[in-house]
């Protein structure tokens, strides 16, 4: 992690109504970029909603610590006998409506993921073969698939799929999410902000301040908001080149993320149904140049693989070194027409301009198409599969199974051997095969640049899961 002192900015600020206007002296405001299209992450992919809600509204039986290890949380402890996990739950936890949290709620939450979720990450709950409530605060879960699948499932229980819900709350997931966390959602303005109210009765102790996440389309606006005191933190600042322009009283910390900036190629649409065309793209892209221009060299080169350096199966090799001549050989005189559908996010816009030049240089005829993120991109690309190529940061933790083990996912990658390797826990073998097929190309692993106003601290810039815990901010 790099720590520097500089200047920053964050926040927005539409006027709130009188009843919901926070006193800025008693509220924490975090500025962010990509806004959620909605609050119900059980039905929609994307990282913005779980980032805002997991750890703030919803909580989990286990938490993932800074080393990537599951540790007790709503479960005080657990016993493990092979694939059988017995969780011993805390007896002092309540939902925000006052209802006690029990093993019945935990069992309901697990089954709800399996039976009702449509988010692709529901696959993380697939290994669960049985759930049994032993008493009010004891839950037994049987997980099939061997040690690797069991370990992966336990880890996933510290992420959005492990969010503890209650039957009383699922009818209002999109408008009034109900959890055991330190906050409730007070107001949600799509594309602009989420306002959180601190719970007076939070089981973990008093919550010092209300909080808000405010969303900005461009990093300059976020930095300006921090500069004038409308925000306390800028999270995941998207323009590293601004760092050197900032005042010295703003602290800057740079951490790692789960964000693979993925150049997707629709494996089921020409010309990317041809592996050699995908490989030509992979050799034609100068990832080092993209890192330098877009991220000031602060990003991590993963060798093109869709794995952050914090994952235990990070390969540590360069699958596709920059080699334009090799790309031309693979194209064998072809000049494919391709359209890159680019979300209107700063890093994607900048990277796409470089991709345009690099791919044209080896023979591709390239068109860039900008679409609004999240709504249009989610509908057209992620859900509709109506695209040839695109790029976006996939920031869900350990998401290789979601990306590459489902032929109906938007990448359209279909390899039975890879699915078998993933199911068996052979992640290293699966990654090698995915990269041999050039199923997609990771341009970089994105850095997490966090700007703190004077006197503000408390957030770890290293992103391990999908949660931005607002009650950790101190000022």
One Martini backbone bead per residue (centre of mass of N, CA, C, O) as a GRO file, in nm:
protein
  475
    1UNK     BB    1   0.096   0.036   0.023
    2UNK     BB    2   0.034   0.369  -0.055
    3UNK     BB    3   0.138   0.683   0.098
    4UNK     BB    4  -0.003   1.010   0.072
    5UNK     BB    5  -0.003   1.361   0.029
    6UNK     BB    6  -0.309   1.548  -0.051
    7UNK     BB    7  -0.579   1.611  -0.272
    8UNK     BB    8  -0.944   1.642  -0.258
    9UNK     BB    9  -1.267   1.488  -0.354
   10UNK     BB   10  -1.622   1.496  -0.317
   11UNK     BB   11  -1.945   1.478  -0.381
   12UNK     BB   12  -2.243   1.639  -0.368
   13UNK     BB   13  -2.568   1.790  -0.344
   14UNK     BB   14  -2.859   1.750  -0.287
   15UNK     BB   15  -3.133   1.848  -0.159
   16UNK     BB   16  -3.283   1.782   0.127
   17UNK     BB   17  -3.508   1.724   0.324
   18UNK     BB   18  -3.574   1.826   0.637
   19UNK     BB   19  -3.601   1.524   0.756
   20UNK     BB   20  -3.303   1.428   0.595
   21UNK     BB   21  -3.102   1.632   0.685
   22UNK     BB   22  -2.782   1.631   0.754
   23UNK     BB   23  -2.539   1.685   0.981
   24UNK     BB   24  -2.220   1.725   0.883
   25UNK     BB   25  -2.090   1.687   1.174
   26UNK     BB   26  -2.275   1.390   1.194
   27UNK     BB   27  -2.153   1.301   0.906
   28UNK     BB   28  -2.073   1.064   0.656
   29UNK     BB   29  -1.900   1.122   0.339
   30UNK     BB   30  -1.895   0.932   0.037
   31UNK     BB   31  -1.725   0.918  -0.260
   32UNK     BB   32  -1.830   0.795  -0.580
   33UNK     BB   33  -1.910   0.643  -0.883
   34UNK     BB   34  -2.059   0.382  -0.931
   35UNK     BB   35  -2.394   0.335  -0.950
   36UNK     BB   36  -2.677   0.204  -0.856
   37UNK     BB   37  -2.979   0.095  -1.001
   38UNK     BB   38  -3.024  -0.067  -0.726
   39UNK     BB   39  -3.090  -0.255  -0.413
   40UNK     BB   40  -3.143  -0.542  -0.557
   41UNK     BB   41  -2.898  -0.797  -0.563
   42UNK     BB   42  -3.071  -1.063  -0.623
   43UNK     BB   43  -3.138  -0.961  -0.946
   44UNK     BB   44  -2.856  -0.797  -0.971
   45UNK     BB   45  -2.577  -0.708  -1.088
   46UNK     BB   46  -2.304  -0.587  -0.939
   47UNK     BB   47  -2.120  -0.382  -0.691
   48UNK     BB   48  -2.267  -0.128  -0.571
   49UNK     BB   49  -2.484  -0.243  -0.382
   50UNK     BB   50  -2.308  -0.424  -0.197
   51UNK     BB   51  -2.114  -0.203  -0.113
   52UNK     BB   52  -2.344  -0.036   0.039
   53UNK     BB   53  -2.491  -0.284   0.215
   54UNK     BB   54  -2.260  -0.454   0.297
   55UNK     BB   55  -2.211  -0.380   0.646
   56UNK     BB   56  -2.461  -0.171   0.682
   57UNK     BB   57  -2.729  -0.353   0.655
   58UNK     BB   58  -2.589  -0.611   0.598
   59UNK     BB   59  -2.497  -0.933   0.728
   60UNK     BB   60  -2.270  -1.196   0.840
   61UNK     BB   61  -2.151  -1.481   0.974
   62UNK     BB   62  -1.897  -1.394   0.819
   63UNK     BB   63  -1.572  -1.258   0.789
   64UNK     BB   64  -1.325  -1.094   0.596
   65UNK     BB   65  -1.016  -1.045   0.635
   66UNK     BB   66  -0.720  -0.899   0.533
   67UNK     BB   67  -0.614  -1.207   0.459
   68UNK     BB   68  -0.883  -1.381   0.362
   69UNK     BB   69  -1.024  -1.475   0.633
   70UNK     BB   70  -1.255  -1.639   0.801
   71UNK     BB   71  -1.460  -1.488   1.055
   72UNK     BB   72  -1.639  -1.417   1.308
   73UNK     BB   73  -1.981  -1.285   1.366
   74UNK     BB   74  -2.287  -1.375   1.379
   75UNK     BB   75  -2.099  -1.598   1.431
   76UNK     BB   76  -1.912  -1.697   1.696
   77UNK     BB   77  -1.901  -1.993   1.569
   78UNK     BB   78  -1.754  -2.307   1.434
   79UNK     BB   79  -1.806  -2.632   1.311
   80UNK     BB   80  -1.605  -2.896   1.146
   81UNK     BB   81  -1.723  -3.188   0.948
   82UNK     BB   82  -1.611  -3.162   0.682
   83UNK     BB   83  -1.915  -3.062   0.516
   84UNK     BB   84  -1.999  -2.981   0.816
   85UNK     BB   85  -2.168  -2.697   0.948
   86UNK     BB   86  -2.167  -2.542   1.278
   87UNK     BB   87  -2.351  -2.269   1.387
   88UNK     BB   88  -2.296  -2.014   1.642
   89UNK     BB   89  -2.504  -1.779   1.739
   90UNK     BB   90  -2.588  -1.493   1.823
   91UNK     BB   91  -2.815  -1.349   2.096
   92UNK     BB   92  -2.793  -1.001   2.026
   93UNK     BB   93  -2.949  -0.986   1.751
   94UNK     BB   94  -3.101  -0.736   1.536
   95UNK     BB   95  -3.315  -0.599   1.351
   96UNK     BB   96  -3.434  -0.287   1.255
   97UNK     BB   97  -3.737  -0.390   1.359
   98UNK     BB   98  -3.653  -0.580   1.631
   99UNK     BB   99  -3.593  -0.852   1.530
  100UNK     BB  100  -3.464  -1.139   1.596
  101UNK     BB  101  -3.183  -1.322   1.527
  102UNK     BB  102  -3.191  -1.642   1.367
  103UNK     BB  103  -3.166  -1.956   1.234
  104UNK     BB  104  -3.410  -1.916   1.050
  105UNK     BB  105  -3.289  -1.676   0.893
  106UNK     BB  106  -3.037  -1.820   0.791
  107UNK     BB  107  -3.183  -2.043   0.637
  108UNK     BB  108  -3.350  -1.860   0.457
  109UNK     BB  109  -3.113  -1.713   0.314
  110UNK     BB  110  -2.993  -1.960   0.175
  111UNK     BB  111  -3.251  -2.051   0.023
  112UNK     BB  112  -3.302  -1.785  -0.128
  113UNK     BB  113  -3.063  -1.801  -0.310
  114UNK     BB  114  -3.136  -2.075  -0.445
  115UNK     BB  115  -3.457  -2.003  -0.524
  116UNK     BB  116  -3.461  -1.661  -0.602
  117UNK     BB  117  -3.219  -1.584  -0.725
  118UNK     BB  118  -3.063  -1.411  -1.031
  119UNK     BB  119  -2.797  -1.376  -0.958
  120UNK     BB  120  -2.506  -1.526  -1.061
  121UNK     BB  121  -2.388  -1.564  -0.757
  122UNK     BB  122  -2.570  -1.803  -0.661
  123UNK     BB  123  -2.358  -2.031  -0.724
  124UNK     BB  124  -2.220  -2.020  -0.437
  125UNK     BB  125  -2.478  -2.203  -0.317
  126UNK     BB  126  -2.476  -2.486  -0.464
  127UNK     BB  127  -2.320  -2.680  -0.248
  128UNK     BB  128  -2.576  -2.686  -0.091
  129UNK     BB  129  -2.755  -2.978   0.057
  130UNK     BB  130  -2.816  -2.860   0.359
  131UNK     BB  131  -3.057  -2.729   0.610
  132UNK     BB  132  -3.042  -2.692   0.980
  133UNK     BB  133  -3.235  -2.638   1.264
  134UNK     BB  134  -3.152  -2.691   1.600
  135UNK     BB  135  -3.188  -2.394   1.707
  136UNK     BB  136  -3.213  -2.061   1.758
  137UNK     BB  137  -2.857  -2.064   1.753
  138UNK     BB  138  -2.844  -2.323   1.545
  139UNK     BB  139  -2.659  -2.422   1.248
  140UNK     BB  140  -2.682  -2.657   0.974
  141UNK     BB  141  -2.441  -2.727   0.704
  142UNK     BB  142  -2.432  -2.893   0.391
  143UNK     BB  143  -2.138  -2.958   0.189
  144UNK     BB  144  -2.050  -3.016  -0.138
  145UNK     BB  145  -1.730  -3.115  -0.327
  146UNK     BB  146  -1.523  -3.078  -0.120
  147UNK     BB  147  -1.282  -2.884   0.012
  148UNK     BB  148  -1.281  -2.654  -0.198
  149UNK     BB  149  -1.589  -2.599  -0.194
  150UNK     BB  150  -1.609  -2.544   0.109
  151UNK     BB  151  -1.414  -2.306   0.126
  152UNK     BB  152  -1.559  -2.128  -0.083
  153UNK     BB  153  -1.826  -2.108   0.067
  154UNK     BB  154  -1.730  -1.980   0.328
  155UNK     BB  155  -1.621  -1.729   0.193
  156UNK     BB  156  -1.894  -1.637   0.059
  157UNK     BB  157  -2.033  -1.579   0.347
  158UNK     BB  158  -1.871  -1.281   0.339
  159UNK     BB  159  -2.074  -1.196   0.123
  160UNK     BB  160  -2.358  -1.126  -0.043
  161UNK     BB  161  -2.460  -1.433  -0.024
  162UNK     BB  162  -2.444  -1.398   0.312
  163UNK     BB  163  -2.685  -1.232   0.352
  164UNK     BB  164  -2.892  -1.144   0.615
  165UNK     BB  165  -3.229  -1.227   0.631
  166UNK     BB  166  -3.594  -1.185   0.620
  167UNK     BB  167  -3.915  -1.249   0.547
  168UNK     BB  168  -4.012  -0.949   0.616
  169UNK     BB  169  -3.804  -0.808   0.376
  170UNK     BB  170  -3.830  -0.918   0.064
  171UNK     BB  171  -4.056  -0.714  -0.050
  172UNK     BB  172  -3.828  -0.454   0.010
  173UNK     BB  173  -3.541  -0.458  -0.132
  174UNK     BB  174  -3.568  -0.193  -0.330
  175UNK     BB  175  -3.659   0.023  -0.078
  176UNK     BB  176  -3.627  -0.148   0.231
  177UNK     BB  177  -3.376  -0.269   0.356
  178UNK     BB  178  -3.330  -0.557   0.585
  179UNK     BB  179  -3.113  -0.565   0.872
  180UNK     BB  180  -2.832  -0.591   1.119
  181UNK     BB  181  -2.705  -0.330   1.080
  182UNK     BB  182  -2.601   0.010   1.150
  183UNK     BB  183  -2.811   0.065   0.910
  184UNK     BB  184  -3.041   0.258   0.726
  185UNK     BB  185  -3.239   0.344   0.463
  186UNK     BB  186  -3.347   0.675   0.395
  187UNK     BB  187  -3.224   0.729   0.092
  188UNK     BB  188  -3.283   0.698  -0.279
  189UNK     BB  189  -3.094   0.834  -0.552
  190UNK     BB  190  -3.062   0.771  -0.857
  191UNK     BB  191  -2.721   0.835  -0.931
  192UNK     BB  192  -2.648   1.001  -0.642
  193UNK     BB  193  -2.769   0.855  -0.361
  194UNK     BB  194  -2.712   0.728  -0.021
  195UNK     BB  195  -2.897   0.736   0.278
  196UNK     BB  196  -2.799   0.695   0.622
  197UNK     BB  197  -2.915   0.560   0.929
  198UNK     BB  198  -2.848   0.538   1.245
  199UNK     BB  199  -2.849   0.298   1.494
  200UNK     BB  200  -2.944   0.286   1.830
  201UNK     BB  201  -2.978  -0.061   1.837
  202UNK     BB  202  -2.709  -0.169   1.782
  203UNK     BB  203  -2.541  -0.457   1.871
  204UNK     BB  204  -2.235  -0.324   1.835
  205UNK     BB  205  -2.319  -0.040   1.906
  206UNK     BB  206  -2.268   0.270   1.874
  207UNK     BB  207  -2.338   0.509   1.620
  208UNK     BB  208  -2.200   0.810   1.553
  209UNK     BB  209  -2.314   0.832   1.243
  210UNK     BB  210  -2.426   0.921   0.978
  211UNK     BB  211  -2.465   0.845   0.617
  212UNK     BB  212  -2.304   0.868   0.281
  213UNK     BB  213  -2.342   0.805  -0.071
  214UNK     BB  214  -2.185   0.972  -0.344
  215UNK     BB  215  -2.232   1.030  -0.696
  216UNK     BB  216  -1.995   1.047  -0.975
  217UNK     BB  217  -1.910   1.087  -1.314
  218UNK     BB  218  -1.655   1.256  -1.213
  219UNK     BB  219  -1.357   1.313  -1.044
  220UNK     BB  220  -1.356   1.621  -1.022
  221UNK     BB  221  -1.617   1.650  -0.861
  222UNK     BB  222  -1.526   1.484  -0.620
  223UNK     BB  223  -1.281   1.654  -0.543
  224UNK     BB  224  -1.435   1.921  -0.505
  225UNK     BB  225  -1.611   1.822  -0.271
  226UNK     BB  226  -1.377   1.776  -0.077
  227UNK     BB  227  -1.256   2.064  -0.089
  228UNK     BB  228  -1.547   2.200   0.028
  229UNK     BB  229  -1.681   1.975   0.243
  230UNK     BB  230  -1.894   1.753   0.103
  231UNK     BB  231  -1.658   1.551   0.184
  232UNK     BB  232  -1.445   1.294   0.339
  233UNK     BB  233  -1.440   1.081   0.095
  234UNK     BB  234  -1.261   0.917  -0.170
  235UNK     BB  235  -1.367   0.640  -0.353
  236UNK     BB  236  -1.219   0.525  -0.612
  237UNK     BB  237  -1.041   0.707  -0.775
  238UNK     BB  238  -1.033   0.764  -1.145
  239UNK     BB  239  -0.776   0.996  -1.138
  240UNK     BB  240  -0.445   0.984  -1.087
  241UNK     BB  241  -0.352   1.260  -1.225
  242UNK     BB  242  -0.468   1.440  -0.978
  243UNK     BB  243  -0.275   1.402  -0.740
  244UNK     BB  244  -0.052   1.630  -0.810
  245UNK     BB  245  -0.288   1.870  -0.763
  246UNK     BB  246  -0.303   1.841  -0.462
  247UNK     BB  247  -0.319   1.905  -0.155
  248UNK     BB  248  -0.131   1.836   0.144
  249UNK     BB  249  -0.393   1.772   0.347
  250UNK     BB  250  -0.436   1.519   0.172
  251UNK     BB  251  -0.488   1.188   0.199
  252UNK     BB  252  -0.322   0.913   0.024
  253UNK     BB  253  -0.442   0.586  -0.070
  254UNK     BB  254  -0.311   0.267  -0.200
  255UNK     BB  255  -0.478  -0.016  -0.320
  256UNK     BB  256  -0.625  -0.307  -0.366
  257UNK     BB  257  -0.826  -0.528  -0.577
  258UNK     BB  258  -1.098  -0.706  -0.760
  259UNK     BB  259  -1.046  -0.531  -1.031
  260UNK     BB  260  -1.108  -0.646  -1.338
  261UNK     BB  261  -1.022  -0.513  -1.639
  262UNK     BB  262  -1.241  -0.623  -1.883
  263UNK     BB  263  -1.200  -0.757  -2.200
  264UNK     BB  264  -1.465  -0.831  -2.382
  265UNK     BB  265  -1.566  -1.129  -2.579
  266UNK     BB  266  -1.805  -1.255  -2.775
  267UNK     BB  267  -1.801  -1.600  -2.812
  268UNK     BB  268  -2.100  -1.591  -2.989
  269UNK     BB  269  -1.962  -1.367  -3.181
  270UNK     BB  270  -1.871  -1.221  -3.443
  271UNK     BB  271  -1.527  -1.278  -3.443
  272UNK     BB  272  -1.518  -1.416  -3.131
  273UNK     BB  273  -1.565  -1.730  -3.214
  274UNK     BB  274  -1.256  -1.698  -3.269
  275UNK     BB  275  -0.971  -1.764  -3.099
  276UNK     BB  276  -0.764  -1.612  -3.283
  277UNK     BB  277  -0.893  -1.334  -3.253
  278UNK     BB  278  -0.860  -1.316  -2.948
  279UNK     BB  279  -0.553  -1.352  -2.949
  280UNK     BB  280  -0.492  -1.103  -3.115
  281UNK     BB  281  -0.590  -0.904  -2.910
  282UNK     BB  282  -0.400  -0.986  -2.677
  283UNK     BB  283  -0.134  -0.909  -2.839
  284UNK     BB  284  -0.222  -0.602  -2.918
  285UNK     BB  285  -0.218  -0.529  -2.618
  286UNK     BB  286  -0.092  -0.260  -2.417
  287UNK     BB  287  -0.096  -0.278  -2.082
  288UNK     BB  288   0.120  -0.080  -1.987
  289UNK     BB  289   0.003   0.171  -2.124
  290UNK     BB  290  -0.268   0.166  -1.977
  291UNK     BB  291  -0.156   0.198  -1.695
  292UNK     BB  292  -0.011   0.469  -1.737
  293UNK     BB  293  -0.252   0.641  -1.850
  294UNK     BB  294  -0.493   0.557  -1.649
  295UNK     BB  295  -0.301   0.481  -1.359
  296UNK     BB  296   0.000   0.576  -1.328
  297UNK     BB  297   0.106   0.270  -1.259
  298UNK     BB  298  -0.089   0.153  -1.008
  299UNK     BB  299  -0.145  -0.094  -1.136
  300UNK     BB  300  -0.192  -0.446  -1.202
  301UNK     BB  301  -0.032  -0.700  -1.367
  302UNK     BB  302  -0.186  -1.026  -1.459
  303UNK     BB  303  -0.122  -1.133  -1.760
  304UNK     BB  304  -0.452  -1.129  -1.834
  305UNK     BB  305  -0.575  -1.237  -1.586
  306UNK     BB  306  -0.881  -1.300  -1.379
  307UNK     BB  307  -0.671  -1.221  -1.120
  308UNK     BB  308  -0.596  -1.126  -0.826
  309UNK     BB  309  -0.312  -1.105  -0.617
  310UNK     BB  310  -0.483  -1.221  -0.355
  311UNK     BB  311  -0.516  -1.481  -0.480
  312UNK     BB  312  -0.406  -1.812  -0.454
  313UNK     BB  313  -0.426  -1.845  -0.798
  314UNK     BB  314  -0.215  -1.662  -0.884
  315UNK     BB  315   0.003  -1.701  -1.154
  316UNK     BB  316   0.248  -1.499  -1.239
  317UNK     BB  317   0.196  -1.459  -1.560
  318UNK     BB  318   0.247  -1.404  -1.913
  319UNK     BB  319   0.024  -1.480  -2.165
  320UNK     BB  320   0.027  -1.177  -2.332
  321UNK     BB  321   0.250  -1.037  -2.482
  322UNK     BB  322   0.345  -0.775  -2.650
  323UNK     BB  323   0.255  -0.865  -3.012
  324UNK     BB  324   0.174  -0.749  -3.311
  325UNK     BB  325   0.282  -0.965  -3.506
  326UNK     BB  326   0.124  -1.202  -3.387
  327UNK     BB  327  -0.152  -1.080  -3.444
  328UNK     BB  328  -0.124  -1.074  -3.755
  329UNK     BB  329  -0.087  -1.378  -3.792
  330UNK     BB  330  -0.366  -1.460  -3.676
  331UNK     BB  331  -0.530  -1.296  -3.894
  332UNK     BB  332  -0.433  -1.352  -4.187
  333UNK     BB  333  -0.544  -1.068  -4.335
  334UNK     BB  334  -0.759  -0.988  -4.163
  335UNK     BB  335  -1.043  -0.727  -4.112
  336UNK     BB  336  -1.215  -0.687  -3.856
  337UNK     BB  337  -1.524  -0.590  -3.743
  338UNK     BB  338  -1.552  -0.376  -3.449
  339UNK     BB  339  -1.737  -0.324  -3.141
  340UNK     BB  340  -1.702  -0.107  -2.862
  341UNK     BB  341  -1.875  -0.113  -2.560
  342UNK     BB  342  -1.875   0.186  -2.363
  343UNK     BB  343  -1.872   0.295  -2.066
  344UNK     BB  344  -1.928   0.609  -1.885
  345UNK     BB  345  -1.627   0.568  -1.771
  346UNK     BB  346  -1.326   0.695  -1.731
  347UNK     BB  347  -1.145   0.440  -1.767
  348UNK     BB  348  -1.295   0.332  -2.022
  349UNK     BB  349  -1.253   0.573  -2.207
  350UNK     BB  350  -0.944   0.578  -2.203
  351UNK     BB  351  -0.888   0.281  -2.285
  352UNK     BB  352  -1.042   0.283  -2.560
  353UNK     BB  353  -0.849   0.471  -2.713
  354UNK     BB  354  -0.612   0.275  -2.707
  355UNK     BB  355  -0.750   0.030  -2.834
  356UNK     BB  356  -0.811   0.156  -3.102
  357UNK     BB  357  -0.512   0.185  -3.191
  358UNK     BB  358  -0.400  -0.104  -3.138
  359UNK     BB  359  -0.605  -0.262  -3.322
  360UNK     BB  360  -0.562  -0.106  -3.587
  361UNK     BB  361  -0.254  -0.176  -3.618
  362UNK     BB  362  -0.332  -0.502  -3.685
  363UNK     BB  363  -0.643  -0.476  -3.857
  364UNK     BB  364  -0.867  -0.356  -3.720
  365UNK     BB  365  -1.205  -0.243  -3.731
  366UNK     BB  366  -1.298   0.034  -3.527
  367UNK     BB  367  -1.570   0.088  -3.291
  368UNK     BB  368  -1.709   0.330  -3.075
  369UNK     BB  369  -1.950   0.278  -2.800
  370UNK     BB  370  -2.140   0.480  -2.597
  371UNK     BB  371  -2.270   0.405  -2.266
  372UNK     BB  372  -2.470   0.396  -2.007
  373UNK     BB  373  -2.388   0.389  -1.655
  374UNK     BB  374  -2.571   0.112  -1.584
  375UNK     BB  375  -2.836   0.061  -1.743
  376UNK     BB  376  -2.753   0.015  -2.042
  377UNK     BB  377  -2.525  -0.186  -2.004
  378UNK     BB  378  -2.686  -0.402  -1.855
  379UNK     BB  379  -2.904  -0.446  -2.078
  380UNK     BB  380  -2.720  -0.488  -2.333
  381UNK     BB  381  -2.480  -0.666  -2.221
  382UNK     BB  382  -2.537  -0.843  -1.968
  383UNK     BB  383  -2.838  -0.927  -2.055
  384UNK     BB  384  -2.851  -0.906  -2.389
  385UNK     BB  385  -2.579  -0.966  -2.554
  386UNK     BB  386  -2.549  -0.679  -2.729
  387UNK     BB  387  -2.237  -0.756  -2.845
  388UNK     BB  388  -1.885  -0.781  -2.896
  389UNK     BB  389  -1.743  -0.555  -2.712
  390UNK     BB  390  -1.593  -0.478  -2.386
  391UNK     BB  391  -1.556  -0.275  -2.074
  392UNK     BB  392  -1.498  -0.372  -1.726
  393UNK     BB  393  -1.512  -0.379  -1.383
  394UNK     BB  394  -1.466  -0.671  -1.195
  395UNK     BB  395  -1.534  -0.668  -0.830
  396UNK     BB  396  -1.596  -0.940  -0.764
  397UNK     BB  397  -1.515  -1.184  -0.567
  398UNK     BB  398  -1.424  -1.467  -0.692
  399UNK     BB  399  -1.551  -1.470  -1.027
  400UNK     BB  400  -1.478  -1.702  -1.224
  401UNK     BB  401  -1.735  -1.878  -1.226
  402UNK     BB  402  -1.924  -1.658  -1.335
  403UNK     BB  403  -1.761  -1.590  -1.601
  404UNK     BB  404  -1.668  -1.920  -1.701
  405UNK     BB  405  -1.915  -2.141  -1.598
  406UNK     BB  406  -2.132  -1.973  -1.787
  407UNK     BB  407  -2.265  -1.974  -2.106
  408UNK     BB  408  -2.500  -1.744  -2.028
  409UNK     BB  409  -2.312  -1.544  -2.003
  410UNK     BB  410  -2.193  -1.260  -2.162
  411UNK     BB  411  -1.930  -1.404  -2.276
  412UNK     BB  412  -1.995  -1.708  -2.390
  413UNK     BB  413  -1.837  -1.927  -2.236
  414UNK     BB  414  -1.762  -2.279  -2.356
  415UNK     BB  415  -1.615  -2.512  -2.115
  416UNK     BB  416  -1.622  -2.815  -1.970
  417UNK     BB  417  -1.338  -2.841  -1.846
  418UNK     BB  418  -1.352  -2.584  -1.677
  419UNK     BB  419  -1.595  -2.661  -1.508
  420UNK     BB  420  -1.458  -2.908  -1.379
  421UNK     BB  421  -1.220  -2.760  -1.249
  422UNK     BB  422  -1.383  -2.571  -1.070
  423UNK     BB  423  -1.544  -2.792  -0.918
  424UNK     BB  424  -1.255  -2.924  -0.816
  425UNK     BB  425  -1.053  -2.666  -0.748
  426UNK     BB  426  -0.884  -2.610  -1.028
  427UNK     BB  427  -0.790  -2.298  -1.081
  428UNK     BB  428  -0.521  -2.305  -1.231
  429UNK     BB  429  -0.617  -2.479  -1.470
  430UNK     BB  430  -0.849  -2.295  -1.557
  431UNK     BB  431  -0.685  -2.043  -1.620
  432UNK     BB  432  -0.508  -2.162  -1.841
  433UNK     BB  433  -0.746  -2.231  -2.035
  434UNK     BB  434  -0.875  -1.954  -2.058
  435UNK     BB  435  -0.615  -1.824  -2.179
  436UNK     BB  436  -0.580  -2.007  -2.423
  437UNK     BB  437  -0.875  -1.905  -2.528
  438UNK     BB  438  -0.922  -1.605  -2.483
  439UNK     BB  439  -1.201  -1.528  -2.338
  440UNK     BB  440  -1.039  -1.292  -2.199
  441UNK     BB  441  -0.904  -0.959  -2.096
  442UNK     BB  442  -0.688  -0.831  -1.866
  443UNK     BB  443  -0.559  -0.524  -1.837
  444UNK     BB  444  -0.611  -0.478  -1.517
  445UNK     BB  445  -0.559  -0.419  -1.179
  446UNK     BB  446  -0.718  -0.213  -0.992
  447UNK     BB  447  -0.687   0.051  -0.808
  448UNK     BB  448  -0.724   0.201  -0.475
  449UNK     BB  449  -0.818   0.535  -0.446
  450UNK     BB  450  -0.783   0.727  -0.143
  451UNK     BB  451  -0.942   1.015  -0.003
  452UNK     BB  452  -0.860   1.234   0.276
  453UNK     BB  453  -0.959   1.435   0.491
  454UNK     BB  454  -0.889   1.614   0.741
  455UNK     BB  455  -0.916   1.384   1.015
  456UNK     BB  456  -0.958   1.133   0.831
  457UNK     BB  457  -1.033   0.782   0.898
  458UNK     BB  458  -1.047   0.392   0.872
  459UNK     BB  459  -0.998   0.297   0.579
  460UNK     BB  460  -0.925   0.028   0.386
  461UNK     BB  461  -0.786   0.019   0.061
  462UNK     BB  462  -0.809  -0.285   0.073
  463UNK     BB  463  -0.984  -0.507  -0.132
  464UNK     BB  464  -1.163  -0.813  -0.057
  465UNK     BB  465  -1.456  -0.744  -0.095
  466UNK     BB  466  -1.802  -0.587  -0.121
  467UNK     BB  467  -1.729  -0.373   0.119
  468UNK     BB  468  -1.839  -0.046   0.265
  469UNK     BB  469  -1.765   0.057   0.587
  470UNK     BB  470  -1.886   0.340   0.734
  471UNK     BB  471  -1.829   0.289   1.054
  472UNK     BB  472  -1.502   0.320   1.006
  473UNK     BB  473  -1.528   0.612   0.997
  474UNK     BB  474  -1.318   0.881   1.109
  475UNK     BB  475  -1.344   1.245   1.260
   0.00000   0.00000   0.00000
